[in-house]
Amino acid sequence: MGHTLLGVFGLFSLNILLYCGHAQDALLRIEPNWSTLFSGEEVTFICDSREGNDTDWNYSFRRNGTSFINKTSENRYKYKSLSKKDSGEYQCVTHQKIHHVGRKESNNVSLTVADAPQPVLTVSPSWTRPGDSVTLTCSVEPPSAGWRFFWYKAVHRRSLNYYTYELLPGSTTGAEQQSYVLHGQTHTAGYVCRAARGAPVFYTLYSGLKFVWSTGVNPAASLTVSPHRLQHFSTESLSLSCEGTSAEWRVMMADEDGTALSCSNWGTMTGSTCNTDTRATCGKYWCESETQSSNAANITITPSAHVILVSPVHPVTEGHSVTLGCKLRTEILENVDFYKNDQLISNAGTGELFIAAVNKSDDGFYKCSGRKSPDGSETLTSAASWLSVTYPEEAARSSVFPVLLVVGLVSGVLLIVLLLLFLCRYRKSKGSGLSRTNQSAATDHMLNQDATQDKQHSSLLPDESSLTYSVVQLKNHKKKGKLDEADESPVYSDVRIASAAGKSRCVAEEETVYSSIQINEDIRVDQTGQHEKQPP
């Protein structure tokens, strides 16, 4: 009997549990289901009762055990703009609408919200020769899924005095790949990236500005440094000049942290030249306008008591010679050694390293060391500077742009001149056509008038055998805007009389007779545009 009662009680308890929902818990999930979300992103919590229809239940949502949405009929809740304070443990609870006794609690979902990320951009290589390819790589920290990447070039706006960003080709809709390859890099340029994901789209911040430095000298944009070397003493004055096809230049410097500053922050800009006293610091220097960027120079500033390496600012063309020097501010060094990539290559002690014909293998970082006197115990070592070797084909590539620019400008000017000449000739031909039409009509009228006059005055001829040649010139003085008024000015006729027995085309001046003939004809223009004679 006791076992029977215990079995019945167990079945009853099981039914109660099933009815109340504890046998099958609710399920909470989030969309998108990313491990880390960022401030400003959107997320949706979805609560599934896993029994009956969704409309049979009311839903509550909890964060860290406290309800923030209580008994709503919607099983979804959307956060439209997350912030860091929204991080925590989330759970949903369902309540049956009809009997008010069914209640289910869901699993816990952990949500982590971080500050809006700033991607990290890297460039490789950072120093290039003309025509090199460069790879840009963009990464989001901390790593997370679902990103598409966008790539931009920094463009200097002189009127705004800062950079704006222009999307690179093929980057309009973003790409899943984290890398972007620039082919044929020819000049110094800055780049940034950013990432986006989700719907609606959430964008990260822009990455820091990264530059790709060009060693190639382009006639359209070139930096000149005086004194002409990469290393300088801190007490020296520098002059950095810009040359090229642009009208307005500014000299820029990027410090070791990558911060770009214009000449006004560390020197005085006069025209296209920036002059410094002693405020110059180590960094990359270059010229830029709104359309051009020059080669870059990696300048090192050294305290006056130290030694510097004397090396050229611009690349040395393959096959040419180059001389590297080692010097103190005021003293001569003894026992000078030269190093390439930290390997000793010369210990002649002369203070100079002469390379008769450079080639590709001479690329590298050079430095020097020496003593102030032969028996000096102190050895001074310079900083290292890069010696760049360029090749004739690279120099030719760097000059392609200015050649194309000049050819394009000349072609454009010639095209405009030819177009103007064509239009001028067309207008002249059109005007002469109208003039010939008017002259033809006047000539027809004149000839008809001559024929009529010949008939009227034929009886006045002194001899039937004589021929009379008459040229009549009509001078029609019409008042402006009064086309219907007849011209009553006289017509002067040059009448020349010659004998038929003589030369028909020979005219004697003494036989010329001048007569004045009055024409009383009123010439009108009808509605069809035809000349119409009105009787006198």
ZATOR-198757 format. One line per field, with one value per residue (C-alpha): residue in one letter; residue number from 1; y negated, x negated, z. Coordinates in nm, 4 decimals. Layout:
<nodes>
res (A|...)
n (NUM|...)
north (Y|...)
east (X|...)
up (Z|...)
</nodes>
This chain:
<nodes>
res (M|G|H|T|L|L|G|V|F|G|L|F|S|L|N|I|L|L|Y|C|G|H|A|Q|D|A|L|L|R|I|E|P|N|W|S|T|L|F|S|G|E|E|V|T|F|I|C|D|S|R|E|G|N|D|T|D|W|N|Y|S|F|R|R|N|G|T|S|F|I|N|K|T|S|E|N|R|Y|K|Y|K|S|L|S|K|K|D|S|G|E|Y|Q|C|V|T|H|Q|K|I|H|H|V|G|R|K|E|S|N|N|V|S|L|T|V|A|D|A|P|Q|P|V|L|T|V|S|P|S|W|T|R|P|G|D|S|V|T|L|T|C|S|V|E|P|P|S|A|G|W|R|F|F|W|Y|K|A|V|H|R|R|S|L|N|Y|Y|T|Y|E|L|L|P|G|S|T|T|G|A|E|Q|Q|S|Y|V|L|H|G|Q|T|H|T|A|G|Y|V|C|R|A|A|R|G|A|P|V|F|Y|T|L|Y|S|G|L|K|F|V|W|S|T|G|V|N|P|A|A|S|L|T|V|S|P|H|R|L|Q|H|F|S|T|E|S|L|S|L|S|C|E|G|T|S|A|E|W|R|V|M|M|A|D|E|D|G|T|A|L|S|C|S|N|W|G|T|M|T|G|S|T|C|N|T|D|T|R|A|T|C|G|K|Y|W|C|E|S|E|T|Q|S|S|N|A|A|N|I|T|I|T|P|S|A|H|V|I|L|V|S|P|V|H|P|V|T|E|G|H|S|V|T|L|G|C|K|L|R|T|E|I|L|E|N|V|D|F|Y|K|N|D|Q|L|I|S|N|A|G|T|G|E|L|F|I|A|A|V|N|K|S|D|D|G|F|Y|K|C|S|G|R|K|S|P|D|G|S|E|T|L|T|S|A|A|S|W|L|S|V|T|Y|P|E|E|A|A|R|S|S|V|F|P|V|L|L|V|V|G|L|V|S|G|V|L|L|I|V|L|L|L|L|F|L|C|R|Y|R|K|S|K|G|S|G|L|S|R|T|N|Q|S|A|A|T|D|H|M|L|N|Q|D|A|T|Q|D|K|Q|H|S|S|L|L|P|D|E|S|S|L|T|Y|S|V|V|Q|L|K|N|H|K|K|K|G|K|L|D|E|A|D|E|S|P|V|Y|S|D|V|R|I|A|S|A|A|G|K|S|R|C|V|A|E|E|E|T|V|Y|S|S|I|Q|I|N|E|D|I|R|V|D|Q|T|G|Q|H|E|K|Q|P|P)
n (1|2|3|4|5|6|7|8|9|10|11|12|13|14|15|16|17|18|19|20|21|22|23|24|25|26|27|28|29|30|31|32|33|34|35|36|37|38|39|40|41|42|43|44|45|46|47|48|49|50|51|52|53|54|55|56|57|58|59|60|61|62|63|64|65|66|67|68|69|70|71|72|73|74|75|76|77|78|79|80|81|82|83|84|85|86|87|88|89|90|91|92|93|94|95|96|97|98|99|100|101|102|103|104|105|106|107|108|109|110|111|112|113|114|115|116|117|118|119|120|121|122|123|124|125|126|127|128|129|130|131|132|133|134|135|136|137|138|139|140|141|142|143|144|145|146|147|148|149|150|151|152|153|154|155|156|157|158|159|160|161|162|163|164|165|166|167|168|169|170|171|172|173|174|175|176|177|178|179|180|181|182|183|184|185|186|187|188|189|190|191|192|193|194|195|196|197|198|199|200|201|202|203|204|205|206|207|208|209|210|211|212|213|214|215|216|217|218|219|220|221|222|223|224|225|226|227|228|229|230|231|232|233|234|235|236|237|238|239|240|241|242|243|244|245|246|247|248|249|250|251|252|253|254|255|256|257|258|259|260|261|262|263|264|265|266|267|268|269|270|271|272|273|274|275|276|277|278|279|280|281|282|283|284|285|286|287|288|289|290|291|292|293|294|295|296|297|298|299|300|301|302|303|304|305|306|307|308|309|310|311|312|313|314|315|316|317|318|319|320|321|322|323|324|325|326|327|328|329|330|331|332|333|334|335|336|337|338|339|340|341|342|343|344|345|346|347|348|349|350|351|352|353|354|355|356|357|358|359|360|361|362|363|364|365|366|367|368|369|370|371|372|373|374|375|376|377|378|379|380|381|382|383|384|385|386|387|388|389|390|391|392|393|394|395|396|397|398|399|400|401|402|403|404|405|406|407|408|409|410|411|412|413|414|415|416|417|418|419|420|421|422|423|424|425|426|427|428|429|430|431|432|433|434|435|436|437|438|439|440|441|442|443|444|445|446|447|448|449|450|451|452|453|454|455|456|457|458|459|460|461|462|463|464|465|466|467|468|469|470|471|472|473|474|475|476|477|478|479|480|481|482|483|484|485|486|487|488|489|490|491|492|493|494|495|496|497|498|499|500|501|502|503|504|505|506|507|508|509|510|511|512|513|514|515|516|517|518|519|520|521|522|523|524|525|526|527|528|529|530|531|532|533|534|535|536)
north (0.0000|-0.2395|-0.1682|-0.2357|-0.5740|-0.6660|-0.5831|-0.7895|-1.0829|-1.0586|-1.0624|-1.3592|-1.5493|-1.4749|-1.6073|-1.9231|-1.9736|-1.9170|-2.1515|-2.4213|-2.4007|-2.3000|-1.9780|-2.1701|-2.5095|-2.8080|-2.8978|-3.2412|-3.3291|-3.6500|-3.7714|-3.8288|-3.5619|-3.7215|-3.6661|-4.0390|-4.3289|-4.6938|-5.0210|-5.1413|-4.7978|-4.6458|-4.3108|-4.1218|-3.8862|-3.6037|-3.3972|-3.0604|-2.8904|-2.5643|-2.4748|-2.5771|-2.9017|-3.2107|-3.4027|-3.1753|-3.3284|-3.6514|-3.7203|-3.8883|-3.9691|-3.9905|-4.1282|-4.0069|-3.8736|-4.1974|-4.2316|-4.5208|-4.4065|-4.2537|-4.0346|-4.1631|-3.9738|-4.0073|-3.7308|-3.9579|-4.2552|-4.4708|-4.6855|-4.9496|-5.0995|-4.9037|-5.0571|-4.9059|-4.9185|-4.6663|-4.3904|-4.1094|-3.7807|-3.7707|-3.5390|-3.5284|-3.3977|-3.2880|-3.3068|-3.1202|-3.3642|-3.1415|-2.9515|-3.1856|-2.8867|-2.7867|-2.9469|-2.8719|-3.0107|-3.0099|-2.9475|-3.2323|-3.4183|-3.6201|-3.9479|-4.1470|-4.5021|-4.6768|-5.0275|-5.0921|-4.9377|-5.1194|-4.8922|-4.8593|-4.9206|-4.7891|-4.8512|-4.6337|-4.7469|-5.0969|-5.2237|-5.1655|-5.2200|-5.3427|-5.0636|-4.8482|-4.6734|-4.7460|-4.5349|-4.7052|-4.4852|-4.5854|-4.4048|-4.4614|-4.4189|-4.2226|-3.9734|-3.9098|-3.7785|-3.9249|-4.2179|-4.3662|-4.5985|-4.9356|-5.1085|-5.4804|-5.7147|-6.0328|-6.3487|-6.6823|-6.9669|-7.2932|-7.4979|-7.2731|-7.2133|-6.8446|-6.5170|-6.3787|-6.0125|-5.8780|-5.5138|-5.3124|-5.1356|-4.8159|-4.9128|-5.0617|-4.7672|-4.6394|-4.3093|-4.0075|-3.9875|-4.1768|-4.2750|-4.5134|-4.5279|-4.8554|-4.7944|-5.0300|-5.2658|-5.5726|-5.8386|-5.8979|-5.8534|-5.7982|-5.5347|-5.4379|-5.1553|-5.0775|-4.7806|-4.7306|-4.4535|-4.3851|-4.5180|-4.8047|-4.8511|-4.9352|-5.1052|-5.1049|-5.4088|-5.4845|-5.3332|-5.5477|-5.7121|-5.5057|-5.6297|-5.4475|-5.6302|-5.6594|-5.6997|-5.7672|-6.1251|-6.2361|-6.5613|-6.6391|-6.6508|-6.6549|-6.7383|-6.9022|-6.9174|-7.1621|-7.0688|-6.7745|-6.4850|-6.2744|-6.3363|-6.6794|-6.8325|-6.9754|-7.3201|-7.3334|-7.5162|-7.3184|-7.4270|-7.1972|-7.2998|-7.1632|-7.1546|-7.0270|-7.0965|-7.2216|-7.5910|-7.5533|-7.3214|-7.2452|-7.0590|-6.7799|-6.5789|-6.2538|-6.1940|-5.8573|-5.8103|-5.8610|-6.2011|-6.4207|-6.7901|-7.0707|-7.3137|-7.5793|-7.3545|-7.3345|-7.5911|-7.8857|-7.8301|-8.0877|-8.0110|-7.6493|-7.6379|-7.5534|-7.6906|-7.5685|-7.7035|-7.4305|-7.2972|-7.0109|-6.6613|-6.3103|-6.1996|-6.1520|-6.4709|-6.5200|-6.7732|-6.7565|-6.9539|-6.8680|-6.6647|-6.5595|-6.4060|-6.3951|-6.1518|-6.1248|-6.1807|-6.0019|-6.2752|-6.2152|-6.5004|-6.4343|-6.6269|-6.8434|-6.6432|-6.3259|-6.2037|-6.1925|-5.9892|-6.1980|-6.0219|-6.1448|-6.2358|-6.0959|-5.7421|-5.6739|-5.5415|-5.2030|-5.2366|-5.5810|-5.6525|-5.7673|-5.8863|-5.8410|-6.0514|-6.0501|-6.3777|-6.5654|-6.9166|-7.0878|-6.8170|-6.5562|-6.1899|-5.9336|-5.5593|-5.5708|-5.2465|-5.2016|-4.9451|-4.8152|-4.6445|-4.6333|-4.4470|-4.6089|-4.6785|-4.9277|-5.0339|-5.2444|-5.5233|-5.8004|-5.9301|-5.8500|-5.5446|-5.5602|-5.3231|-5.3539|-5.1954|-5.1129|-4.8177|-4.6430|-4.4779|-4.8200|-4.8878|-4.8923|-5.0770|-5.2427|-5.3941|-5.4968|-5.5192|-5.6838|-5.8510|-6.2184|-6.1500|-5.8540|-5.7614|-5.8604|-5.6131|-5.7296|-5.5847|-5.7755|-5.5978|-5.7620|-5.6676|-5.4438|-5.5803|-5.3939|-5.4141|-5.3504|-5.2338|-5.2969|-5.1462|-5.3190|-5.1594|-5.2879|-5.6402|-5.6137|-5.5006|-5.7906|-6.0351|-5.8893|-6.0968|-6.4437|-6.3465|-6.2313|-6.5481|-6.7750|-6.5752|-6.5886|-6.9646|-7.0319|-6.8018|-6.9727|-7.3207|-7.2096|-7.0532|-7.3765|-7.5857|-7.3554|-7.3657|-7.7462|-7.7619|-7.5239|-7.7284|-8.0500|-7.9086|-7.7664|-8.1032|-8.2787|-8.0291|-8.0606|-8.4419|-8.4418|-8.2088|-8.4517|-8.7388|-8.5559|-8.4911|-8.8588|-8.9658|-8.7197|-8.8577|-9.2141|-9.1218|-8.9594|-9.2707|-9.4894|-9.2850|-9.2956|-9.6696|-9.6995|-9.5082|-9.7357|-10.0484|-9.9180|-9.8754|-10.2210|-10.4030|-10.1991|-10.4742|-10.7224|-10.5353|-10.7456|-10.4535|-10.1117|-9.9644|-10.0918|-9.8757|-10.0193|-9.8567|-9.9665|-9.8772|-9.9901|-9.9940|-10.0150|-10.1745|-10.0834|-10.2841|-10.1337|-10.2687|-10.0180|-9.8239|-9.9656|-9.6970|-9.8299|-10.1746|-10.2188|-10.3754|-10.6924|-10.7603|-10.8024|-10.5177|-10.6062|-10.4317|-10.4044|-10.3977|-10.3130|-10.3499|-10.1729|-10.1111|-9.7666|-9.7887|-9.8437|-9.6058|-9.4998|-9.4750|-9.7920|-10.1032|-10.4554|-10.6791|-10.9858|-10.8145|-10.7528|-10.9211|-10.9627|-10.9925|-11.0080|-10.7804|-10.8015|-10.4691|-10.5012|-10.1425|-10.0388|-9.7009|-9.5136|-9.1748|-8.9624|-8.7151|-8.4319|-8.6166|-8.6833|-9.0211|-9.1841|-9.4840|-9.7442|-9.9647|-10.3334)
east (0.0000|-0.2777|-0.4629|-0.1455|-0.0937|-0.4578|-0.4254|-0.1087|-0.2762|-0.5746|-0.3549|-0.1625|-0.4843|-0.6150|-0.2944|-0.3211|-0.6813|-0.5952|-0.2997|-0.5006|-0.7777|-1.0763|-1.1226|-1.2086|-1.3769|-1.3447|-1.6321|-1.7948|-2.0173|-2.1561|-2.1982|-2.4594|-2.6255|-2.9716|-3.1952|-3.2672|-3.0458|-3.1505|-3.0012|-2.7553|-2.6730|-2.3248|-2.2197|-1.8894|-1.7952|-1.5580|-1.3715|-1.2248|-0.9738|-1.0256|-0.6602|-0.3427|-0.3246|-0.5278|-0.2039|-0.1033|-0.3687|-0.4849|-0.8566|-1.0879|-1.4572|-1.7155|-2.0693|-2.2813|-1.9645|-1.7646|-1.4726|-1.4973|-1.2064|-0.9115|-0.6329|-0.6146|-0.4329|-0.7350|-0.9903|-1.2594|-1.4393|-1.6749|-1.9587|-2.0085|-2.3303|-2.5311|-2.7679|-3.0215|-2.7734|-2.5574|-2.8111|-2.6881|-2.4978|-2.1597|-1.8610|-1.4980|-1.1905|-0.8633|-0.5169|-0.2164|0.0637|0.3739|0.3146|0.0490|-0.1269|-0.3693|-0.7067|-1.0395|-1.3849|-1.6396|-2.0101|-2.2541|-2.4245|-2.7370|-2.7668|-3.0924|-3.0823|-3.4126|-3.4978|-3.4706|-3.7844|-4.0551|-4.2122|-4.5870|-4.7362|-5.0759|-5.2583|-5.5252|-5.7696|-5.7608|-6.0463|-6.0093|-6.1746|-5.9627|-5.7398|-5.7520|-5.4399|-5.3247|-5.0961|-4.8575|-4.7292|-4.4392|-4.3520|-4.0911|-4.1846|-4.0626|-4.0109|-3.6462|-3.4408|-3.2303|-3.4472|-3.4858|-3.7792|-3.8003|-4.1177|-4.1798|-4.4481|-4.5184|-4.4836|-4.6204|-4.3661|-4.5572|-4.2426|-4.1525|-4.5105|-4.4492|-4.4034|-4.0855|-4.0474|-3.9587|-3.8574|-4.1052|-3.9828|-3.7894|-3.7247|-3.3771|-3.1881|-3.4732|-3.6577|-3.6790|-4.0543|-4.2623|-4.5247|-4.5314|-4.8167|-4.9302|-5.1006|-5.3576|-5.4047|-5.5912|-5.5715|-5.5374|-5.1771|-4.9748|-4.7058|-4.4422|-4.1918|-3.8745|-3.6389|-3.2620|-3.0138|-2.6492|-2.3154|-2.2753|-2.6407|-2.8676|-3.1988|-3.5099|-3.7272|-3.9912|-4.3316|-4.6339|-4.7885|-5.0731|-5.3085|-5.4818|-5.8116|-5.9498|-6.3207|-6.2680|-6.3134|-6.0239|-6.0682|-5.7024|-5.7738|-6.1199|-6.2677|-6.6099|-6.7989|-7.0777|-7.3378|-7.3036|-7.3245|-7.0927|-7.2644|-7.3010|-7.4253|-7.1665|-7.3290|-7.2992|-7.0342|-6.8502|-6.6895|-6.4353|-6.3044|-6.0266|-6.0434|-5.7934|-5.4780|-5.2580|-5.2172|-5.1802|-5.3883|-5.4322|-5.7185|-5.6063|-5.7777|-5.6683|-5.8288|-5.9220|-5.5640|-5.4276|-5.2699|-5.2772|-5.3572|-5.3895|-5.6832|-5.4978|-5.5379|-5.9180|-6.0398|-5.9507|-5.7906|-5.8858|-5.7440|-5.8363|-6.1279|-6.1233|-6.4089|-6.4918|-6.7202|-6.7811|-6.4283|-6.4536|-6.4208|-6.4764|-6.2097|-6.0983|-6.0750|-5.8935|-5.7059|-5.3399|-5.0693|-4.7057|-4.8086|-5.1718|-5.4049|-5.7833|-6.0525|-6.1190|-6.4414|-6.5035|-6.6946|-6.8882|-6.9714|-7.2814|-7.4251|-7.7228|-7.9718|-7.8940|-8.0010|-7.7832|-7.7877|-7.7967|-7.5722|-7.3596|-6.9937|-6.8842|-6.9395|-7.2583|-7.2064|-7.3591|-7.7056|-7.7722|-8.0251|-7.9545|-8.1682|-8.0644|-8.2263|-8.2634|-8.3027|-8.2823|-8.1467|-8.4892|-8.7539|-8.9088|-8.8569|-9.1323|-9.1224|-8.7812|-8.5917|-8.2838|-8.0090|-7.7328|-7.4431|-7.6639|-7.9407|-8.2857|-8.3613|-8.6525|-8.9125|-9.1360|-9.1256|-9.1017|-8.7604|-8.6025|-8.4603|-8.4671|-8.2572|-8.3533|-8.0415|-7.7475|-7.5213|-7.2294|-7.4475|-7.5483|-7.1969|-7.2002|-7.2436|-7.5825|-7.7519|-8.1016|-8.3156|-8.6463|-8.8638|-8.9346|-9.3101|-9.5341|-9.5912|-9.2451|-9.0667|-8.7144|-8.5503|-8.2593|-8.0018|-7.7463|-7.3858|-7.3053|-7.1560|-7.0208|-7.2083|-6.9631|-7.0692|-6.8331|-6.8478|-6.8241|-6.4877|-6.3515|-6.4703|-6.2956|-5.9727|-5.9853|-6.0087|-5.7134|-5.4557|-5.6002|-5.6540|-5.2937|-5.1807|-5.3646|-5.2450|-4.8885|-4.8991|-5.0482|-4.7956|-4.5103|-4.6255|-4.6654|-4.3193|-4.1639|-4.3449|-4.2317|-3.8748|-3.8769|-4.0175|-3.7496|-3.4723|-3.6182|-3.6336|-3.2845|-3.1405|-3.3270|-3.2051|-2.8516|-2.8711|-3.0207|-2.7443|-2.4796|-2.6734|-2.6915|-2.3170|-2.2408|-2.4897|-2.3383|-1.9907|-2.1184|-2.3085|-1.9973|-1.8002|-2.0751|-2.0946|-1.7180|-1.7307|-2.0124|-1.8092|-1.5078|-1.7229|-1.8827|-1.5402|-1.4229|-1.7301|-1.8105|-1.6649|-1.9163|-2.2180|-2.3931|-2.4547|-2.2917|-2.6343|-2.7672|-2.7701|-2.7062|-2.8542|-2.6947|-2.7912|-2.5372|-2.6145|-2.3142|-2.3730|-2.0771|-2.0853|-1.8131|-1.7317|-1.7701|-1.4547|-1.2655|-1.2880|-0.9919|-1.1374|-1.2742|-1.6155|-1.5874|-1.9592|-2.0920|-2.2564|-2.5801|-2.6319|-2.9664|-2.8757|-3.1517|-3.0944|-3.3086|-3.2828|-3.1968|-3.4729|-3.7320|-3.8570|-3.5526|-3.7418|-3.9463|-3.8035|-3.9426|-3.9346|-3.8373|-3.5160|-3.3863|-3.0506|-2.9133|-2.5398|-2.3115|-2.0100|-1.7275|-1.5594|-1.2056|-1.1385|-1.0056|-1.1469|-0.9492|-0.9801|-0.6645|-0.5764|-0.7507|-1.0812|-1.0870|-1.1737|-0.8718|-0.8771|-0.6076|-0.5128|-0.5994)
up (0.0000|0.0864|-0.2385|-0.4331|-0.2659|-0.3297|-0.7003|-0.7338|-0.5615|-0.7954|-1.1033|-0.9657|-0.8955|-1.2449|-1.4020|-1.1946|-1.3050|-1.6682|-1.6430|-1.4709|-1.7304|-1.5205|-1.7181|-2.0363|-1.9864|-2.2150|-2.4499|-2.4794|-2.7728|-2.9212|-3.2787|-3.3987|-3.1893|-3.1574|-2.8580|-2.8267|-2.9214|-2.9341|-2.8178|-3.0781|-3.2179|-3.2185|-3.0670|-3.0395|-2.7518|-2.8560|-2.5934|-2.6994|-2.4623|-2.6532|-2.5954|-2.7738|-2.9663|-2.8877|-2.8391|-2.5498|-2.3269|-2.1719|-2.1544|-1.9061|-1.9607|-1.6859|-1.6652|-1.3728|-1.2013|-1.2284|-1.4685|-1.7120|-1.9336|-1.7437|-1.8908|-2.2451|-2.5192|-2.7487|-2.7279|-2.8759|-2.7307|-2.9354|-2.8039|-3.0740|-2.9405|-2.6880|-2.4363|-2.1966|-1.9083|-2.0961|-2.0362|-1.8082|-1.7706|-1.9448|-1.8935|-1.9999|-1.8106|-1.9764|-1.8121|-1.9481|-2.0256|-1.9648|-1.6403|-1.4984|-1.3457|-1.6234|-1.5724|-1.7401|-1.6902|-1.9713|-1.9864|-1.9096|-2.1950|-2.1271|-2.3174|-2.3364|-2.4724|-2.5440|-2.6579|-3.0305|-3.1805|-3.3725|-3.6332|-3.6622|-4.0080|-4.1103|-4.4387|-4.5948|-4.7111|-4.5638|-4.7866|-5.1595|-5.4929|-5.7867|-5.9109|-5.5966|-5.4673|-5.1134|-4.8929|-4.6498|-4.3641|-4.1387|-3.8131|-3.5416|-3.1769|-2.9910|-3.2748|-3.3632|-3.6523|-3.9314|-4.0441|-4.3895|-4.4517|-4.6277|-4.7494|-4.7905|-4.9204|-4.7226|-4.9346|-4.8162|-4.8295|-4.8064|-4.7415|-4.4458|-4.3275|-4.2617|-4.4458|-4.5917|-4.6859|-5.0306|-5.0867|-5.2866|-5.6042|-5.5330|-5.1722|-5.2057|-5.0521|-4.8370|-4.8580|-4.6287|-4.6859|-4.4356|-4.6939|-4.9891|-5.2426|-5.4009|-5.7345|-5.8820|-5.5863|-5.7170|-5.4457|-5.0735|-4.9578|-4.6407|-4.5878|-4.3308|-4.2974|-4.1067|-4.0726|-4.0715|-3.9936|-3.9096|-4.0344|-3.9938|-4.0687|-3.7770|-3.8601|-3.6481|-3.6004|-3.8639|-3.8067|-3.7424|-4.0496|-4.1961|-4.4664|-4.7470|-4.8054|-5.1556|-5.2233|-5.5945|-5.7167|-5.9359|-6.1352|-6.0679|-5.6926|-5.5363|-5.1937|-5.1702|-4.8368|-4.7602|-4.6390|-4.8762|-4.6324|-4.4141|-4.0779|-3.9210|-3.5993|-3.3609|-3.3835|-3.7629|-3.9628|-4.2287|-4.5515|-4.7161|-5.0589|-5.2779|-5.6558|-5.9103|-6.1063|-5.8211|-5.7388|-5.3620|-5.1450|-4.7797|-4.6134|-4.3808|-4.1087|-3.9409|-3.6028|-3.4537|-3.3283|-3.6805|-3.6068|-3.9191|-3.8647|-4.1188|-4.1329|-3.9301|-3.6217|-3.6355|-3.8906|-4.1129|-4.4535|-4.7174|-5.0593|-5.1286|-4.8783|-4.5083|-4.2981|-3.9481|-3.6803|-3.4264|-3.3871|-3.6357|-3.4931|-3.6202|-3.8631|-4.2197|-4.4258|-4.7549|-4.9711|-5.0614|-5.2370|-5.3026|-5.6086|-5.5592|-5.2993|-5.3212|-5.2204|-4.8472|-4.6541|-4.3227|-4.1402|-3.8190|-3.5799|-3.3665|-3.0676|-3.1688|-2.9644|-3.1580|-3.4984|-3.8109|-4.1312|-4.4483|-4.7023|-4.9965|-4.9565|-5.2927|-5.4235|-5.6183|-5.9705|-6.0408|-6.1950|-6.0459|-5.7758|-5.4202|-5.1300|-4.7678|-4.4971|-4.1202|-3.9331|-3.6098|-3.5836|-3.5665|-3.5299|-3.7570|-3.6751|-3.6770|-3.7426|-3.9057|-3.9685|-4.1852|-4.1307|-4.3511|-4.1753|-3.8607|-4.0466|-4.0782|-4.4441|-4.4301|-4.1780|-4.3990|-4.1410|-4.4021|-4.2943|-4.6328|-4.8033|-5.1839|-5.3956|-5.7625|-5.9164|-5.6919|-5.7588|-5.5956|-5.3326|-5.1979|-5.0649|-4.6862|-4.3562|-4.3183|-4.0148|-3.9144|-3.6020|-3.5132|-3.2516|-3.1956|-3.1987|-3.2925|-2.9316|-2.8119|-2.5921|-2.6758|-2.9850|-3.1351|-3.3553|-3.5832|-3.6320|-3.9286|-4.2514|-4.5512|-4.8814|-5.1638|-5.5088|-5.7968|-6.1432|-6.4825|-6.5615|-6.2299|-6.3080|-6.6437|-6.4758|-6.2322|-6.5242|-6.7165|-6.5330|-6.6101|-6.9752|-7.0049|-6.8281|-7.0753|-7.3763|-7.2473|-7.1941|-7.5395|-7.7074|-7.5237|-7.6330|-7.9975|-7.9933|-7.8629|-8.1277|-8.4088|-8.2790|-8.2713|-8.6269|-8.7485|-8.5878|-8.7321|-9.0857|-9.0497|-8.9481|-9.2283|-9.4881|-9.3585|-9.3745|-9.7255|-9.8427|-9.7243|-9.8836|-10.2172|-10.2039|-10.1483|-10.4136|-10.6617|-10.6061|-10.6458|-10.9612|-11.1154|-11.0394|-11.1871|-11.5074|-11.5519|-11.5038|-11.7588|-12.0141|-11.9609|-11.9927|-12.3110|-12.4656|-12.3537|-12.4810|-12.7896|-13.0069|-12.8682|-13.0052|-13.2724|-13.5045|-13.5442|-13.5985|-13.2652|-12.9457|-12.6038|-12.2880|-11.9620|-11.6087|-11.3534|-10.9814|-10.7479|-10.4087|-10.1938|-9.8683|-9.6512|-9.3109|-9.0285|-8.9640|-9.2691|-9.5321|-9.7361|-9.8120|-10.1616|-10.2163|-10.4190|-10.4431|-10.7979|-10.9845|-11.1587|-11.4905|-11.6628|-12.0314|-12.2719|-12.6549|-12.9117|-13.2861|-13.4057|-13.6598|-13.3884|-13.1078|-12.9116|-12.5787|-12.6196|-12.4485|-12.5115|-12.2079|-12.4135|-12.5291|-12.1770|-12.1057|-11.7499|-11.7037|-11.4060|-11.4137|-11.1607|-11.0782|-10.9439|-10.8550|-10.5165|-10.4089|-10.1445|-9.9811|-9.9720|-9.6986|-9.8821|-9.8685|-10.2521|-10.3971|-10.5568|-10.7902|-10.7419|-11.0366|-11.0020)
</nodes>
